[in-house]
Amino acid sequence: MGGIAVSIEKPNLNTKMPPGDVWKLSACLKIMTICFVAMSAIAGAALGMTISLRSDMDELRARLATLSTPSPTPSPTAAVAISTSAVAPAGFTAVSLFDGEWAPGVQMPEERSDHQAVFCAGKIVLLGGLNISGEAVVTTWSFDPIIETFDVGKASMPTARYRFGAACLDGKVYVAGGYPTKAAGDAGLCLTSVDVYDVTANSWAAAAPLSLARGDLALAVAGGRLYAMGGYGYAYPYPDPANEANEAYSPQTNVWTAMAPLPGGGKGDISAVEISGTIYVPGGWNGGFKNELVAFDPSNGTSGTWDTNLAAMGRARGDKALAVLEGHIYVIGGEIWSGKVQPCAWDPSTTCNINALPIHNCELYSPSGNAWTSFAPIPNALFRFAAAAANGIIFVFGGQGHGQVAVNTVSKFLHAQKPDVYLHVKQ
C-alpha cells in the first residue's frame, strides 16, 4: 500500500529579523501601548463622570427631601420654583422634569385615522378606522412592540367601523359602537354591535350589543368587566342620551347593565383609562371642548359613583389619546376649537364652531397628587389617532394632522425613570 512522505523541517531559531522589520515591530508596540493608555484614560474619565452624575442626582434628591413643604410658597419676585410636588403654587404652572423624549417609529403599512390601538396578549392590535380616501375599513393589524414590526395578515373585523371604542379583557379585544361608513358618521348613524377579537386564536366572535347606539364613546376595563361610557347617539339627537350613558358588560353572562351616568350631562370624543380599579375620563366635547377630569369607581355600590372634584387639564381638548405608565395618565395631542365659526351644516341660519385643529400639547396626570404637569410635546400635531403603551414606551399611530384625512406616521415616547422633581413657572 502506497504512502505519503511528509518532511518537517526544524525552524532556525538563530535567524535574525531584518533591521527594517525590527523598527516596524517596535513602532507597532509603541502605538499599541499609547492606544491602551488612552483607552484606559477614557474609561476612567467615563467612570468618573458616571460616579459624579450619580452623586449629583443623590445630592438633588437629598436637597429636595429637606424642603419644608412639598410645594413651597415662592417669593413675590420669583419667576420659577422647584419642588417634589406636581401641585403648582398659586400663579404658577407645573412642568415635569426628566420625563423623556419623542422619537420616530416604523411607519404603518397604510394611512389611518379614527382607529384604535389596544395592547393585548403581548401585542398592540390596530383596528379599523378611515383610510386616506376617507373610507371605513375592516383591517386588523398586529404590532410587535419589541421588534417593531407589523403583521397585516390578521383576520378582518366582521364590520367596518371608525370612531368606536376598544379595550382588552382576558386576552380579547372588544370593539363597540362607532360608524360603518363616512356617510353614516356624517349623519350620526352609529352602531350598537360589539365584536370580540381573540388575539391568540386570531378569530372574531359577536357579543351582546350595546343597549344604545353610540359613536365616539370610550371603552375601559375594571374589575373583570367592560365599561362603555359617553359618546354621541343615533342621528345626533338633542338632548343626546348617549352623552351620559354608562353601562357595564360581563363576559360571563354576556349582558350589559346600566351604571351611574356620566356627570354634567356627559360628553363624547372621549377615551378612558383605568388605574387601581378607577376609570379616568379626561376632556371631551359637549357644546364645546372640555378640560375637566372625572373618575368612575365601579366598586362603590351597585351602580358605581363618579368623582368630579379632580384637577382640570391645562388645555381643553377632545379626540386625544391616552396611555398609562407607572401609575400616571399621559394625555397626548387632540382637537381644539380654531377660534372661528361658520354656518352649521344642518341649519345655515345658526353658527357652529370650526374645530378640527390638531395640537402638539401633552399633559401628565398624577392621581396621588391630583395634579397635572406638561411633558414633551408630540412632534406632529395630531387628533383622532391611536396610542398604546407597551414595555415602558408609548406608541402613537396615524391620525389626522393639519388638513390631512389620515397619516401613516408612528411616534414613540421613550419614558425616562426620574425622581419626583417639578419646575413651577410663573404664569
C-alpha positions in Angstrom: 0.0 0.0 0.0 1.5 3.4 -1.0 2.1 6.2 1.5 2.7 9.9 1.5 6.1 11.1 2.7 6.0 14.3 4.9 9.1 16.3 5.6 9.1 18.6 8.7 11.9 21.0 9.0 13.2 22.2 12.3 12.9 26.0 12.5 16.1 28.0 12.6 15.9 29.9 15.9 19.1 31.8 15.1 17.5 33.6 12.1 17.7 37.4 12.7 14.9 39.7 11.8 15.9 42.3 9.2 16.6 45.8 10.8 13.7 47.4 9.0 11.2 44.8 10.4 12.6 45.3 13.9 11.8 49.0 13.6 8.3 48.4 12.4 7.6 45.9 15.2 8.9 48.4 17.8 6.7 51.2 16.3 3.6 48.9 16.4 4.2 48.0 20.0 4.6 51.7 20.9 1.4 52.6 19.1 -0.5 49.8 20.9 0.8 50.9 24.2 -0.3 54.5 23.6 -3.7 53.3 22.5 -4.1 51.2 25.6 -3.1 54.1 27.8 -5.6 56.4 26.0 -8.4 53.9 26.2 -7.7 53.4 29.9 -7.8 57.2 30.5 -11.1 57.5 28.6 -12.7 54.6 30.5 -11.5 56.2 33.8 -13.0 59.5 32.8 -16.3 57.9 31.8 -16.4 56.1 35.1 -15.7 59.3 36.9 -18.4 61.1 35.1 -20.9 58.3 35.9 -20.0 58.4 39.6 -20.2 62.2 39.6 -23.6 62.2 37.8 -25.0 59.6 40.3 -23.6 61.7 43.2 -25.3 64.8 41.8 -28.6 63.0 41.5 -28.3 61.7 45.0 -27.5 65.2 46.2 -30.5 66.6 44.3 -32.8 64.0 45.9 -31.3 64.8 49.4 -31.8 68.6 48.9 -35.4 68.1 47.7 -36.1 65.9 50.7 -35.2 68.7 53.0 -37.8 71.1 51.6 -40.1 72.4 54.3 -43.2 71.8 52.2 -43.7 69.7 49.0 -44.9 72.8 47.2 -43.1 75.8 48.7 -44.5 79.3 48.5 -42.1 81.3 46.2 -41.1 84.8 47.0 -43.2 87.5 45.2 -40.4 88.2 42.8 -39.6 84.6 41.9 -40.0 83.5 38.3 -39.6 79.8 38.9 -39.7 77.4 41.8 -38.7 73.7 42.2 -40.3 71.1 44.4 -41.2 67.5 44.8 -44.9 68.1 44.3 -46.7 68.3 41.0 -49.1 70.7 42.6 -48.1 74.2 41.4 -48.2 77.2 43.8 -50.8 79.8 43.2 -49.9 81.7 40.0 -47.6 79.1 38.7 -47.8 76.2 36.2 -46.0 72.9 36.7 -43.6 71.2 34.3 -42.4 67.7 34.8 -38.6 67.4 34.6 -36.7 64.4 33.2 -39.9 62.9 31.6 -38.4 61.5 28.4 -38.4 62.3 24.7 -40.2 61.5 21.4 -38.6 59.5 18.6 -39.8 58.4 15.2 -41.1 54.9 14.8 -41.6 52.5 11.9 -44.3 53.8 9.6 -47.6 52.0 9.3 -48.4 49.9 6.2 -51.1 52.4 5.3 -52.6 55.7 6.4 -55.2 55.5 9.2 -57.3 57.9 11.4 -60.2 57.5 13.7 -59.0 53.9 14.6 -58.0 52.1 17.8 -54.8 50.6 19.2 -55.0 48.2 22.1 -52.2 46.4 23.9 -53.4 42.9 24.5 -51.7 39.5 24.9 -48.3 40.9 24.3 -49.2 42.7 21.0 -50.6 46.1 20.0 -53.7 45.4 18.0 -54.7 48.2 15.5 -58.2 48.1 14.3 -60.4 49.8 11.7 -60.6 53.5 11.1 -60.6 55.6 8.0 -58.0 55.2 5.1 -56.5 58.0 3.0 -59.7 58.0 0.9 -61.9 58.5 3.8 -63.4 55.0 3.7 -64.1 52.9 6.8 -62.0 49.7 6.8 -62.2 46.3 8.4 -58.4 45.7 8.8 -56.9 44.1 11.9 -53.1 44.6 12.2 -50.8 43.3 14.9 -47.8 45.3 16.0 -44.9 43.7 17.9 -43.7 46.4 20.4 -40.3 44.7 20.8 -39.1 44.3 17.3 -41.5 47.0 16.0 -42.9 45.1 13.0 -46.5 45.0 11.6 -48.4 41.8 10.8 -51.2 42.8 8.4 -52.4 39.2 7.8 -54.8 39.1 10.7 -58.5 38.2 10.5 -60.6 41.2 9.4 -63.2 42.7 11.6 -66.7 41.5 10.8 -67.9 45.1 10.4 -66.1 48.2 9.2 -66.2 50.9 11.8 -64.4 54.1 12.8 -64.7 56.4 15.9 -65.5 53.4 18.0 -64.4 52.2 21.4 -62.0 49.3 22.1 -60.4 47.7 25.1 -58.6 44.4 26.2 -60.2 42.0 28.6 -58.8 38.5 29.3 -56.7 38.4 26.1 -59.5 39.5 23.9 -60.1 42.9 22.3 -63.7 44.2 22.4 -64.8 46.8 19.8 -68.1 48.6 20.3 -70.2 51.2 18.5 -68.8 53.6 16.0 -69.9 54.3 12.4 -69.8 51.8 9.5 -69.2 54.4 6.7 -68.1 58.0 6.4 -71.6 59.0 5.2 -73.1 57.2 8.3 -70.7 59.1 10.5 -71.7 62.4 9.0 -75.3 61.6 9.6 -74.7 60.1 13.1 -76.0 56.7 12.1 -73.9 54.8 14.7 -73.8 51.1 15.6 -74.9 49.1 18.6 -72.9 46.0 17.6 -70.0 44.6 19.7 -67.3 42.3 18.2 -64.6 40.4 20.1 -61.2 39.5 18.7 -59.3 36.6 20.3 -55.6 37.7 19.9 -54.1 34.2 20.3 -56.7 32.4 18.1 -56.8 35.2 15.5 -60.6 34.9 15.3 -63.7 37.1 15.8 -67.0 36.5 17.6 -70.0 38.6 18.4 -71.0 39.7 21.9 -74.3 41.3 23.2 -74.9 44.7 21.6 -74.9 48.0 23.4 -78.3 49.0 24.8 -77.9 52.3 23.0 -76.2 53.0 19.6 -73.2 55.2 20.1 -70.1 56.6 18.4 -67.1 58.5 19.8 -67.5 56.6 23.0 -64.9 55.3 25.5 -64.3 51.6 26.5 -62.4 50.7 29.6 -61.9 47.6 31.8 -62.0 47.4 35.6 -62.6 44.5 37.9 -63.1 42.0 35.1 -65.9 44.0 33.4 -66.0 46.2 30.4 -67.5 49.7 30.6 -68.9 51.7 27.7 -69.1 55.4 28.5 -70.4 58.5 26.8 -70.4 59.2 23.1 -72.9 60.5 20.6 -76.3 58.9 19.9 -78.1 57.9 16.7 -78.6 60.8 14.3 -77.0 63.2 16.9 -80.2 64.0 18.8 -80.6 66.9 21.1 -80.6 66.5 24.0 -78.5 63.4 23.5 -78.9 60.5 26.0 -75.7 58.8 24.7 -73.6 61.7 26.2 -74.1 60.4 29.8 -74.8 56.7 29.0 -72.7 54.3 31.1 -73.1 50.5 31.0 -71.1 47.5 32.2 -70.6 44.2 30.3 -70.0 40.9 32.0 -68.2 38.3 29.8 -69.6 35.5 32.0 -73.3 36.5 31.4 -72.9 38.3 28.1 -75.2 41.0 29.4 -74.9 44.8 29.6 -76.0 46.6 32.8 -76.8 50.3 33.3 -74.4 52.1 35.6 -74.3 55.6 37.1 -74.5 58.1 34.2 -71.6 60.4 33.4 -71.8 63.7 35.4 -72.5 67.1 34.0 -74.6 65.9 31.1 -71.8 63.6 29.8 -69.7 64.0 26.7 -68.3 62.5 23.6 -64.9 62.5 21.7 -63.5 60.7 24.7 -61.1 57.9 25.8 -60.7 56.3 29.2 -58.0 54.5 31.2 -58.0 52.5 34.4 -55.6 52.8 37.4 -56.1 50.8 40.6 -59.7 50.0 39.8 -60.7 53.6 39.0 -61.6 54.7 35.4 -60.5 58.2 34.4 -62.1 60.2 31.6 -60.4 63.5 30.8 -61.5 66.1 28.3 -64.1 65.5 25.6 -66.8 67.6 24.0 -70.4 68.6 24.8 -71.2 72.0 23.3 -67.5 72.8 23.5 -64.3 71.2 24.3 -63.7 70.3 28.0 -60.7 70.3 30.3 -62.4 68.5 33.1 -61.3 65.2 34.6 -63.9 62.8 36.0 -63.3 59.4 37.6 -65.6 56.4 38.0 -65.4 54.0 40.8 -67.4 50.9 39.8 -66.9 49.2 43.1 -68.8 51.8 45.1 -72.3 50.5 45.3 -74.2 48.6 42.7 -74.0 51.3 40.1 -70.7 52.9 40.9 -70.0 56.6 41.7 -68.3 59.5 39.9 -65.7 61.9 41.4 -66.0 65.4 39.8 -63.6 67.1 42.3 -60.4 66.4 40.4 -57.9 68.9 38.9 -58.7 70.0 35.4 -56.3 69.7 32.5 -54.4 72.8 31.4 -55.8 72.6 27.9 -59.4 71.7 26.9 -59.4 69.1 24.2 -61.2 66.2 22.5 -60.2 63.3 20.2 -56.8 63.0 22.1 -55.1 59.7 23.0 -54.4 58.3 26.5 -51.8 56.0 27.9 -50.8 54.8 31.4 -47.2 54.5 32.6 -46.1 53.9 36.2 -49.4 54.9 37.5 -49.6 58.2 35.6 -52.0 59.2 32.9 -50.4 60.6 29.7 -52.8 62.8 27.6 -51.4 63.3 24.1 -52.4 65.9 21.4 -56.0 66.2 20.5 -58.5 68.6 18.8 -59.3 72.1 19.9 -61.5 75.0 18.7 -59.9 77.1 16.0 -61.5 80.3 17.4 -63.6 80.7 14.2 -67.2 80.0 13.4 -69.2 79.1 10.2 -72.9 78.4 9.3 -74.0 75.0 10.6 -74.4 72.3 8.0 -77.9 71.3 9.4 -79.1 74.9 9.9 -77.3 77.7 8.0 -79.1 80.3 10.0 -77.1 79.3 13.1 -73.3 79.3 13.5 -71.1 76.4 14.6 -67.5 76.4 15.9 -64.8 75.4 13.4 -62.8 72.7 15.2 -60.6 70.1 13.7 -57.4 71.9 14.8 -54.8 69.4 16.0 -52.3 70.3 18.7 -48.8 69.2 19.9 -49.6 69.8 23.6 -49.2 66.9 26.1 -50.1 66.6 29.7 -49.4 64.1 32.5 -51.8 63.5 35.5 -50.6 62.1 38.9 -53.6 60.5 40.7 -51.7 60.5 44.0 -51.1 64.3 43.9 -54.3 65.2 41.9 -52.1 67.4 39.7 -51.4 68.0 36.0 -48.0 68.8 34.5 -46.9 69.3 30.9 -44.4 67.0 29.2 -42.6 66.9 25.9 -45.0 68.0 23.1 -45.6 65.4 20.3 -43.6 66.4 17.2 -46.5 66.2 14.8 -49.8 67.9 15.8 -52.5 65.2 15.7 -56.0 64.3 16.7 -58.2 61.2 16.0 -55.2 59.0 16.3 -54.5 55.9 18.4 -51.9 55.2 21.1 -50.9 52.3 23.3 -48.2 51.7 26.0 -46.0 48.6 26.0 -42.7 47.8 27.7 -42.4 51.4 29.1 -42.9 53.0 25.7 -45.9 54.9 24.4 -46.6 54.3 20.7 -48.7 56.8 18.7 -50.2 55.5 15.4 -51.6 57.6 12.5 -54.3 60.2 13.0 -55.3 63.4 11.3 -52.9 66.4 11.0 -53.5 69.8 9.6 -55.8 69.3 6.6 -55.0 65.6 6.4 -57.6 62.8 6.4 -55.1 60.2 7.6 -51.4 59.7 8.0 -49.2 56.7 8.4 -46.6 58.1 10.8 -45.7 56.4 14.1 -44.1 58.2 17.0 -42.9 56.7 20.3 -42.4 58.4 23.6 -39.4 57.0 25.5 -40.2 57.3 29.1 -37.3 58.2 31.5 -37.0 56.9 35.0 -37.0 60.1 37.1 -37.2 61.5 40.6 -40.3 63.4 41.5 -38.9 66.8 40.6 -41.1 69.6 39.2 -40.4 73.0 37.9 -43.1 75.6 38.5 -43.1 78.6 36.1 -44.8 81.9 36.9 -47.8 82.5 34.7 
